[in-house]
Amino acid sequence: MNQSSTEDETRIKQDEVIPLLADTTGGPTMEWTLLLGFMALPAYWIIQTLLATLTAYYGLMTTINAMPLP
């Protein structure tokens, strides 16, 4: 009788878990999260870094061009 109740409990737990394993509604959310994490955020960082470099270069060139001729 004890083994029967253990088997029933195991079957009940399996019946509760199987629908969770078959649920695929979170797939698109995970795909968008991965796209954001691996493509959009690094691209944003690269663009910000390049803009900062370009701004510094422009400032340097403006300073050099503003110097009087020797």
PDB file of N, CA, C and O in Angstrom, chain B, residues numbered from 101:
ATOM      1  N   MET B 101       0.823  -1.197   0.000  1.00  0.00           N
ATOM      2  CA  MET B 101       0.000   0.000   0.000  1.00  0.00           C
ATOM      3  C   MET B 101       0.865   1.258   0.000  1.00  0.00           C
ATOM      4  O   MET B 101       0.511   2.269  -0.606  1.00  0.00           O
ATOM      5  N   ASN B 102       1.975   1.182   0.670  1.00  0.00           N
ATOM      6  CA  ASN B 102       2.871   2.332   0.721  1.00  0.00           C
ATOM      7  C   ASN B 102       3.478   2.595  -0.658  1.00  0.00           C
ATOM      8  O   ASN B 102       3.614   3.746  -1.073  1.00  0.00           O
ATOM      9  N   GLN B 103       3.842   1.524  -1.361  1.00  0.00           N
ATOM     10  CA  GLN B 103       4.424   1.672  -2.688  1.00  0.00           C
ATOM     11  C   GLN B 103       3.397   2.237  -3.667  1.00  0.00           C
ATOM     12  O   GLN B 103       3.742   3.028  -4.545  1.00  0.00           O
ATOM     13  N   SER B 104       2.158   1.839  -3.519  1.00  0.00           N
ATOM     14  CA  SER B 104       1.092   2.336  -4.389  1.00  0.00           C
ATOM     15  C   SER B 104       0.900   3.837  -4.211  1.00  0.00           C
ATOM     16  O   SER B 104       0.729   4.565  -5.189  1.00  0.00           O
ATOM     17  N   SER B 105       0.929   4.296  -2.977  1.00  0.00           N
ATOM     18  CA  SER B 105       0.754   5.731  -2.741  1.00  0.00           C
ATOM     19  C   SER B 105       1.947   6.520  -3.266  1.00  0.00           C
ATOM     20  O   SER B 105       1.789   7.646  -3.738  1.00  0.00           O
ATOM     21  N   THR B 106       3.132   5.936  -3.186  1.00  0.00           N
ATOM     22  CA  THR B 106       4.321   6.595  -3.721  1.00  0.00           C
ATOM     23  C   THR B 106       4.225   6.709  -5.239  1.00  0.00           C
ATOM     24  O   THR B 106       4.578   7.741  -5.809  1.00  0.00           O
ATOM     25  N   GLU B 107       3.752   5.659  -5.888  1.00  0.00           N
ATOM     26  CA  GLU B 107       3.576   5.700  -7.341  1.00  0.00           C
ATOM     27  C   GLU B 107       2.521   6.725  -7.735  1.00  0.00           C
ATOM     28  O   GLU B 107       2.672   7.425  -8.737  1.00  0.00           O
ATOM     29  N   ASP B 108       1.453   6.814  -6.948  1.00  0.00           N
ATOM     30  CA  ASP B 108       0.410   7.804  -7.225  1.00  0.00           C
ATOM     31  C   ASP B 108       0.953   9.223  -7.091  1.00  0.00           C
ATOM     32  O   ASP B 108       0.648  10.093  -7.907  1.00  0.00           O
ATOM     33  N   GLU B 109       1.763   9.449  -6.048  1.00  0.00           N
ATOM     34  CA  GLU B 109       2.352  10.780  -5.854  1.00  0.00           C
ATOM     35  C   GLU B 109       3.297  11.126  -7.007  1.00  0.00           C
ATOM     36  O   GLU B 109       3.318  12.261  -7.484  1.00  0.00           O
ATOM     37  N   THR B 110       4.070  10.143  -7.445  1.00  0.00           N
ATOM     38  CA  THR B 110       4.989  10.366  -8.561  1.00  0.00           C
ATOM     39  C   THR B 110       4.215  10.691  -9.833  1.00  0.00           C
ATOM     40  O   THR B 110       4.591  11.598 -10.575  1.00  0.00           O
ATOM     41  N   ARG B 111       3.131   9.953 -10.088  1.00  0.00           N
ATOM     42  CA  ARG B 111       2.316  10.194 -11.276  1.00  0.00           C
ATOM     43  C   ARG B 111       1.672  11.574 -11.218  1.00  0.00           C
ATOM     44  O   ARG B 111       1.585  12.268 -12.231  1.00  0.00           O
ATOM     45  N   ILE B 112       1.222  11.969 -10.027  1.00  0.00           N
ATOM     46  CA  ILE B 112       0.614  13.296  -9.872  1.00  0.00           C
ATOM     47  C   ILE B 112       1.647  14.383 -10.148  1.00  0.00           C
ATOM     48  O   ILE B 112       1.345  15.373 -10.814  1.00  0.00           O
ATOM     49  N   LYS B 113       2.860  14.205  -9.641  1.00  0.00           N
ATOM     50  CA  LYS B 113       3.916  15.191  -9.886  1.00  0.00           C
ATOM     51  C   LYS B 113       4.258  15.257 -11.371  1.00  0.00           C
ATOM     52  O   LYS B 113       4.469  16.344 -11.910  1.00  0.00           O
ATOM     53  N   GLN B 114       4.315  14.098 -12.037  1.00  0.00           N
ATOM     54  CA  GLN B 114       4.600  14.086 -13.470  1.00  0.00           C
ATOM     55  C   GLN B 114       3.493  14.778 -14.252  1.00  0.00           C
ATOM     56  O   GLN B 114       3.763  15.501 -15.211  1.00  0.00           O
ATOM     57  N   ASP B 115       2.248  14.557 -13.845  1.00  0.00           N
ATOM     58  CA  ASP B 115       1.123  15.206 -14.519  1.00  0.00           C
ATOM     59  C   ASP B 115       1.175  16.722 -14.358  1.00  0.00           C
ATOM     60  O   ASP B 115       0.683  17.451 -15.220  1.00  0.00           O
ATOM     61  N   GLU B 116       1.765  17.205 -13.264  1.00  0.00           N
ATOM     62  CA  GLU B 116       1.886  18.648 -13.055  1.00  0.00           C
ATOM     63  C   GLU B 116       3.049  19.238 -13.851  1.00  0.00           C
ATOM     64  O   GLU B 116       2.987  20.390 -14.280  1.00  0.00           O
ATOM     65  N   VAL B 117       4.106  18.455 -14.049  1.00  0.00           N
ATOM     66  CA  VAL B 117       5.320  18.962 -14.694  1.00  0.00           C
ATOM     67  C   VAL B 117       5.222  18.913 -16.217  1.00  0.00           C
ATOM     68  O   VAL B 117       5.746  19.802 -16.888  1.00  0.00           O
ATOM     69  N   ILE B 118       4.578  17.917 -16.770  1.00  0.00           N
ATOM     70  CA  ILE B 118       4.533  17.744 -18.228  1.00  0.00           C
ATOM     71  C   ILE B 118       3.963  18.967 -18.949  1.00  0.00           C
ATOM     72  O   ILE B 118       4.538  19.371 -19.959  1.00  0.00           O
ATOM     73  N   PRO B 119       2.866  19.581 -18.489  1.00  0.00           N
ATOM     74  CA  PRO B 119       2.404  20.796 -19.191  1.00  0.00           C
ATOM     75  C   PRO B 119       3.424  21.936 -19.146  1.00  0.00           C
ATOM     76  O   PRO B 119       3.493  22.737 -20.079  1.00  0.00           O
ATOM     77  N   LEU B 120       4.202  22.015 -18.091  1.00  0.00           N
ATOM     78  CA  LEU B 120       5.224  23.065 -18.016  1.00  0.00           C
ATOM     79  C   LEU B 120       6.324  22.831 -19.041  1.00  0.00           C
ATOM     80  O   LEU B 120       6.838  23.779 -19.633  1.00  0.00           O
ATOM     81  N   LEU B 121       6.684  21.569 -19.251  1.00  0.00           N
ATOM     82  CA  LEU B 121       7.720  21.256 -20.231  1.00  0.00           C
ATOM     83  C   LEU B 121       7.231  21.476 -21.657  1.00  0.00           C
ATOM     84  O   LEU B 121       8.024  21.800 -22.541  1.00  0.00           O
ATOM     85  N   ALA B 122       5.949  21.306 -21.884  1.00  0.00           N
ATOM     86  CA  ALA B 122       5.385  21.472 -23.221  1.00  0.00           C
ATOM     87  C   ALA B 122       5.058  22.929 -23.537  1.00  0.00           C
ATOM     88  O   ALA B 122       4.738  23.249 -24.682  1.00  0.00           O
ATOM     89  N   ASP B 123       5.130  23.801 -22.561  1.00  0.00           N
ATOM     90  CA  ASP B 123       4.773  25.204 -22.764  1.00  0.00           C
ATOM     91  C   ASP B 123       5.907  25.915 -23.491  1.00  0.00           C
ATOM     92  O   ASP B 123       7.035  25.950 -23.000  1.00  0.00           O
ATOM     93  N   THR B 124       5.617  26.476 -24.648  1.00  0.00           N
ATOM     94  CA  THR B 124       6.634  27.179 -25.437  1.00  0.00           C
ATOM     95  C   THR B 124       6.294  28.652 -25.625  1.00  0.00           C
ATOM     96  O   THR B 124       6.798  29.280 -26.556  1.00  0.00           O
ATOM     97  N   THR B 125       5.472  29.205 -24.784  1.00  0.00           N
ATOM     98  CA  THR B 125       5.061  30.598 -24.965  1.00  0.00           C
ATOM     99  C   THR B 125       6.181  31.585 -24.654  1.00  0.00           C
ATOM    100  O   THR B 125       6.107  32.737 -25.083  1.00  0.00           O
ATOM    101  N   GLY B 126       7.200  31.177 -23.934  1.00  0.00           N
ATOM    102  CA  GLY B 126       8.287  32.095 -23.599  1.00  0.00           C
ATOM    103  C   GLY B 126       9.387  32.134 -24.637  1.00  0.00           C
ATOM    104  O   GLY B 126      10.356  32.874 -24.473  1.00  0.00           O
ATOM    105  N   GLY B 127       9.264  31.353 -25.710  1.00  0.00           N
ATOM    106  CA  GLY B 127      10.299  31.297 -26.740  1.00  0.00           C
ATOM    107  C   GLY B 127      10.585  32.629 -27.396  1.00  0.00           C
ATOM    108  O   GLY B 127      11.744  33.041 -27.441  1.00  0.00           O
ATOM    109  N   PRO B 128       9.580  33.324 -27.908  1.00  0.00           N
ATOM    110  CA  PRO B 128       9.854  34.631 -28.541  1.00  0.00           C
ATOM    111  C   PRO B 128      10.457  35.646 -27.576  1.00  0.00           C
ATOM    112  O   PRO B 128      11.300  36.453 -27.969  1.00  0.00           O
ATOM    113  N   THR B 129      10.033  35.610 -26.327  1.00  0.00           N
ATOM    114  CA  THR B 129      10.604  36.534 -25.344  1.00  0.00           C
ATOM    115  C   THR B 129      12.088  36.255 -25.154  1.00  0.00           C
ATOM    116  O   THR B 129      12.890  37.186 -25.070  1.00  0.00           O
ATOM    117  N   MET B 130      12.455  34.986 -25.087  1.00  0.00           N
ATOM    118  CA  MET B 130      13.863  34.626 -24.932  1.00  0.00           C
ATOM    119  C   MET B 130      14.654  35.032 -26.170  1.00  0.00           C
ATOM    120  O   MET B 130      15.788  35.498 -26.049  1.00  0.00           O
ATOM    121  N   GLU B 131      14.083  34.867 -27.349  1.00  0.00           N
ATOM    122  CA  GLU B 131      14.786  35.263 -28.566  1.00  0.00           C
ATOM    123  C   GLU B 131      15.041  36.767 -28.591  1.00  0.00           C
ATOM    124  O   GLU B 131      16.136  37.203 -28.946  1.00  0.00           O
ATOM    125  N   TRP B 132      14.043  37.558 -28.219  1.00  0.00           N
ATOM    126  CA  TRP B 132      14.229  39.010 -28.193  1.00  0.00           C
ATOM    127  C   TRP B 132      15.252  39.413 -27.141  1.00  0.00           C
ATOM    128  O   TRP B 132      16.032  40.341 -27.354  1.00  0.00           O
ATOM    129  N   THR B 133      15.252  38.723 -26.012  1.00  0.00           N
ATOM    130  CA  THR B 133      16.234  39.017 -24.968  1.00  0.00           C
ATOM    131  C   THR B 133      17.641  38.726 -25.468  1.00  0.00           C
ATOM    132  O   THR B 133      18.557  39.516 -25.237  1.00  0.00           O
ATOM    133  N   LEU B 134      17.821  37.605 -26.148  1.00  0.00           N
ATOM    134  CA  LEU B 134      19.143  37.268 -26.676  1.00  0.00           C
ATOM    135  C   LEU B 134      19.570  38.244 -27.771  1.00  0.00           C
ATOM    136  O   LEU B 134      20.732  38.647 -27.824  1.00  0.00           O
ATOM    137  N   LEU B 135      18.641  38.623 -28.640  1.00  0.00           N
ATOM    138  CA  LEU B 135      18.979  39.611 -29.666  1.00  0.00           C
ATOM    139  C   LEU B 135      19.407  40.932 -29.047  1.00  0.00           C
ATOM    140  O   LEU B 135      20.380  41.549 -29.483  1.00  0.00           O
ATOM    141  N   LEU B 136      18.684  41.355 -28.041  1.00  0.00           N
ATOM    142  CA  LEU B 136      19.026  42.603 -27.371  1.00  0.00           C
ATOM    143  C   LEU B 136      20.378  42.492 -26.689  1.00  0.00           C
ATOM    144  O   LEU B 136      21.203  43.400 -26.790  1.00  0.00           O
ATOM    145  N   GLY B 137      20.608  41.400 -26.003  1.00  0.00           N
ATOM    146  CA  GLY B 137      21.841  41.242 -25.241  1.00  0.00           C
ATOM    147  C   GLY B 137      23.085  41.079 -26.091  1.00  0.00           C
ATOM    148  O   GLY B 137      24.149  41.590 -25.741  1.00  0.00           O
ATOM    149  N   PHE B 138      22.961  40.369 -27.210  1.00  0.00           N
ATOM    150  CA  PHE B 138      24.147  40.052 -28.000  1.00  0.00           C
ATOM    151  C   PHE B 138      24.338  40.932 -29.225  1.00  0.00           C
ATOM    152  O   PHE B 138      25.405  40.907 -29.838  1.00  0.00           O
ATOM    153  N   MET B 139      23.330  41.707 -29.593  1.00  0.00           N
ATOM    154  CA  MET B 139      23.478  42.543 -30.787  1.00  0.00           C
ATOM    155  C   MET B 139      23.233  44.020 -30.504  1.00  0.00           C
ATOM    156  O   MET B 139      24.074  44.855 -30.839  1.00  0.00           O
ATOM    157  N   ALA B 140      22.128  44.352 -29.912  1.00  0.00           N
ATOM    158  CA  ALA B 140      21.761  45.761 -29.755  1.00  0.00           C
ATOM    159  C   ALA B 140      22.628  46.468 -28.721  1.00  0.00           C
ATOM    160  O   ALA B 140      23.096  47.580 -28.968  1.00  0.00           O
ATOM    161  N   LEU B 141      22.848  45.848 -27.576  1.00  0.00           N
ATOM    162  CA  LEU B 141      23.640  46.517 -26.536  1.00  0.00           C
ATOM    163  C   LEU B 141      25.102  46.706 -26.941  1.00  0.00           C
ATOM    164  O   LEU B 141      25.633  47.797 -26.733  1.00  0.00           O
ATOM    165  N   PRO B 142      25.786  45.700 -27.510  1.00  0.00           N
ATOM    166  CA  PRO B 142      27.149  45.964 -27.991  1.00  0.00           C
ATOM    167  C   PRO B 142      27.194  47.004 -29.112  1.00  0.00           C
ATOM    168  O   PRO B 142      28.119  47.814 -29.165  1.00  0.00           O
ATOM    169  N   ALA B 143      26.202  46.988 -30.007  1.00  0.00           N
ATOM    170  CA  ALA B 143      26.171  47.997 -31.074  1.00  0.00           C
ATOM    171  C   ALA B 143      26.012  49.391 -30.481  1.00  0.00           C
ATOM    172  O   ALA B 143      26.651  50.336 -30.944  1.00  0.00           O
ATOM    173  N   TYR B 144      25.177  49.529 -29.473  1.00  0.00           N
ATOM    174  CA  TYR B 144      24.999  50.822 -28.802  1.00  0.00           C
ATOM    175  C   TYR B 144      26.321  51.269 -28.179  1.00  0.00           C
ATOM    176  O   TYR B 144      26.693  52.437 -28.297  1.00  0.00           O
ATOM    177  N   TRP B 145      27.029  50.358 -27.519  1.00  0.00           N
ATOM    178  CA  TRP B 145      28.306  50.701 -26.885  1.00  0.00           C
ATOM    179  C   TRP B 145      29.330  51.117 -27.943  1.00  0.00           C
ATOM    180  O   TRP B 145      30.065  52.085 -27.746  1.00  0.00           O
ATOM    181  N   ILE B 146      29.381  50.398 -29.053  1.00  0.00           N
ATOM    182  CA  ILE B 146      30.338  50.731 -30.119  1.00  0.00           C
ATOM    183  C   ILE B 146      30.032  52.106 -30.701  1.00  0.00           C
ATOM    184  O   ILE B 146      30.946  52.902 -30.918  1.00  0.00           O
ATOM    185  N   ILE B 147      28.773  52.391 -30.952  1.00  0.00           N
ATOM    186  CA  ILE B 147      28.391  53.697 -31.500  1.00  0.00           C
ATOM    187  C   ILE B 147      28.748  54.813 -30.528  1.00  0.00           C
ATOM    188  O   ILE B 147      29.275  55.844 -30.946  1.00  0.00           O
ATOM    189  N   GLN B 148      28.474  54.631 -29.246  1.00  0.00           N
ATOM    190  CA  GLN B 148      28.812  55.651 -28.255  1.00  0.00           C
ATOM    191  C   GLN B 148      30.323  55.871 -28.190  1.00  0.00           C
ATOM    192  O   GLN B 148      30.779  57.010 -28.088  1.00  0.00           O
ATOM    193  N   THR B 149      31.096  54.794 -28.247  1.00  0.00           N
ATOM    194  CA  THR B 149      32.557  54.912 -28.211  1.00  0.00           C
ATOM    195  C   THR B 149      33.076  55.644 -29.445  1.00  0.00           C
ATOM    196  O   THR B 149      33.937  56.516 -29.333  1.00  0.00           O
ATOM    197  N   LEU B 150      32.561  55.298 -30.613  1.00  0.00           N
ATOM    198  CA  LEU B 150      33.003  55.967 -31.835  1.00  0.00           C
ATOM    199  C   LEU B 150      32.614  57.442 -31.851  1.00  0.00           C
ATOM    200  O   LEU B 150      33.392  58.279 -32.309  1.00  0.00           O
ATOM    201  N   LEU B 151      31.432  57.766 -31.361  1.00  0.00           N
ATOM    202  CA  LEU B 151      31.034  59.176 -31.295  1.00  0.00           C
ATOM    203  C   LEU B 151      31.923  59.960 -30.334  1.00  0.00           C
ATOM    204  O   LEU B 151      32.282  61.102 -30.618  1.00  0.00           O
ATOM    205  N   ALA B 152      32.279  59.362 -29.208  1.00  0.00           N
ATOM    206  CA  ALA B 152      33.173  60.040 -28.265  1.00  0.00           C
ATOM    207  C   ALA B 152      34.548  60.253 -28.894  1.00  0.00           C
ATOM    208  O   ALA B 152      35.150  61.312 -28.716  1.00  0.00           O
ATOM    209  N   THR B 153      35.047  59.264 -29.621  1.00  0.00           N
ATOM    210  CA  THR B 153      36.339  59.392 -30.296  1.00  0.00           C
ATOM    211  C   THR B 153      36.285  60.469 -31.376  1.00  0.00           C
ATOM    212  O   THR B 153      37.205  61.278 -31.496  1.00  0.00           O
ATOM    213  N   LEU B 154      35.217  60.479 -32.155  1.00  0.00           N
ATOM    214  CA  LEU B 154      35.065  61.485 -33.202  1.00  0.00           C
ATOM    215  C   LEU B 154      34.971  62.890 -32.615  1.00  0.00           C
ATOM    216  O   LEU B 154      35.531  63.834 -33.172  1.00  0.00           O
ATOM    217  N   THR B 155      34.273  63.033 -31.505  1.00  0.00           N
ATOM    218  CA  THR B 155      34.157  64.338 -30.848  1.00  0.00           C
ATOM    219  C   THR B 155      35.516  64.820 -30.352  1.00  0.00           C
ATOM    220  O   THR B 155      35.858  65.992 -30.504  1.00  0.00           O
ATOM    221  N   ALA B 156      36.289  63.910 -29.757  1.00  0.00           N
ATOM    222  CA  ALA B 156      37.623  64.286 -29.278  1.00  0.00           C
ATOM    223  C   ALA B 156      38.528  64.667 -30.446  1.00  0.00           C
ATOM    224  O   ALA B 156      39.288  65.631 -30.352  1.00  0.00           O
ATOM    225  N   TYR B 157      38.454  63.921 -31.542  1.00  0.00           N
ATOM    226  CA  TYR B 157      39.269  64.224 -32.714  1.00  0.00           C
ATOM    227  C   TYR B 157      38.884  65.580 -33.311  1.00  0.00           C
ATOM    228  O   TYR B 157      39.755  66.367 -33.683  1.00  0.00           O
ATOM    229  N   TYR B 158      37.595  65.846 -33.400  1.00  0.00           N
ATOM    230  CA  TYR B 158      37.124  67.134 -33.918  1.00  0.00           C
ATOM    231  C   TYR B 158      37.613  68.276 -33.027  1.00  0.00           C
ATOM    232  O   TYR B 158      38.032  69.321 -33.524  1.00  0.00           O
ATOM    233  N   GLY B 159      37.559  68.074 -31.728  1.00  0.00           N
ATOM    234  CA  GLY B 159      38.058  69.104 -30.813  1.00  0.00           C
ATOM    235  C   GLY B 159      39.541  69.356 -31.000  1.00  0.00           C
ATOM    236  O   GLY B 159      39.984  70.504 -30.961  1.00  0.00           O
ATOM    237  N   LEU B 160      40.315  68.298 -31.203  1.00  0.00           N
ATOM    238  CA  LEU B 160      41.754  68.436 -31.421  1.00  0.00           C
ATOM    239  C   LEU B 160      42.037  69.165 -32.735  1.00  0.00           C
ATOM    240  O   LEU B 160      42.880  70.062 -32.774  1.00  0.00           O
ATOM    241  N   MET B 161      41.350  68.794 -33.795  1.00  0.00           N
ATOM    242  CA  MET B 161      41.559  69.441 -35.093  1.00  0.00           C
ATOM    243  C   MET B 161      41.141  70.908 -35.054  1.00  0.00           C
ATOM    244  O   MET B 161      41.793  71.752 -35.669  1.00  0.00           O
ATOM    245  N   THR B 162      40.073  71.217 -34.345  1.00  0.00           N
ATOM    246  CA  THR B 162      39.633  72.605 -34.225  1.00  0.00           C
ATOM    247  C   THR B 162      40.682  73.433 -33.492  1.00  0.00           C
ATOM    248  O   THR B 162      40.957  74.573 -33.866  1.00  0.00           O
ATOM    249  N   THR B 163      41.262  72.853 -32.451  1.00  0.00           N
ATOM    250  CA  THR B 163      42.301  73.556 -31.695  1.00  0.00           C
ATOM    251  C   THR B 163      43.540  73.783 -32.554  1.00  0.00           C
ATOM    252  O   THR B 163      44.113  74.873 -32.538  1.00  0.00           O
ATOM    253  N   ILE B 164      43.956  72.766 -33.302  1.00  0.00           N
ATOM    254  CA  ILE B 164      45.148  72.899 -34.141  1.00  0.00           C
ATOM    255  C   ILE B 164      44.910  73.922 -35.256  1.00  0.00           C
ATOM    256  O   ILE B 164      45.788  74.734 -35.547  1.00  0.00           O
ATOM    257  N   ASN B 165      43.739  73.888 -35.874  1.00  0.00           N
ATOM    258  CA  ASN B 165      43.453  74.829 -36.970  1.00  0.00           C
ATOM    259  C   ASN B 165      43.273  76.260 -36.475  1.00  0.00           C
ATOM    260  O   ASN B 165      43.417  77.201 -37.255  1.00  0.00           O
ATOM    261  N   ALA B 166      42.965  76.436 -35.213  1.00  0.00           N
ATOM    262  CA  ALA B 166      42.767  77.783 -34.676  1.00  0.00           C
ATOM    263  C   ALA B 166      44.080  78.440 -34.271  1.00  0.00           C
ATOM    264  O   ALA B 166      44.096  79.622 -33.927  1.00  0.00           O
ATOM    265  N   MET B 167      45.176  77.695 -34.306  1.00  0.00           N
ATOM    266  CA  MET B 167      46.466  78.272 -33.918  1.00  0.00           C
ATOM    267  C   MET B 167      46.934  79.254 -34.993  1.00  0.00           C
ATOM    268  O   MET B 167      46.700  79.054 -36.185  1.00  0.00           O
ATOM    269  N   PRO B 168      47.591  80.305 -34.549  1.00  0.00           N
ATOM    270  CA  PRO B 168      48.102  81.272 -35.546  1.00  0.00           C
ATOM    271  C   PRO B 168      49.269  80.669 -36.331  1.00  0.00           C
ATOM    272  O   PRO B 168      49.965  79.767 -35.865  1.00  0.00           O
ATOM    273  N   LEU B 169      49.451  81.194 -37.518  1.00  0.00           N
ATOM    274  CA  LEU B 169      50.564  80.704 -38.330  1.00  0.00           C
ATOM    275  C   LEU B 169      51.883  81.168 -37.715  1.00  0.00           C
ATOM    276  O   LEU B 169      51.950  82.258 -37.147  1.00  0.00           O
ATOM    277  N   PRO B 170      52.924  80.356 -37.823  1.00  0.00           N
ATOM    278  CA  PRO B 170      54.227  80.784 -37.256  1.00  0.00           C
ATOM    279  C   PRO B 170      54.912  81.861 -38.053  1.00  0.00           C
ATOM    280  O   PRO B 170      56.001  82.302 -37.686  1.00  0.00           O
TER     281      PRO B 170
END
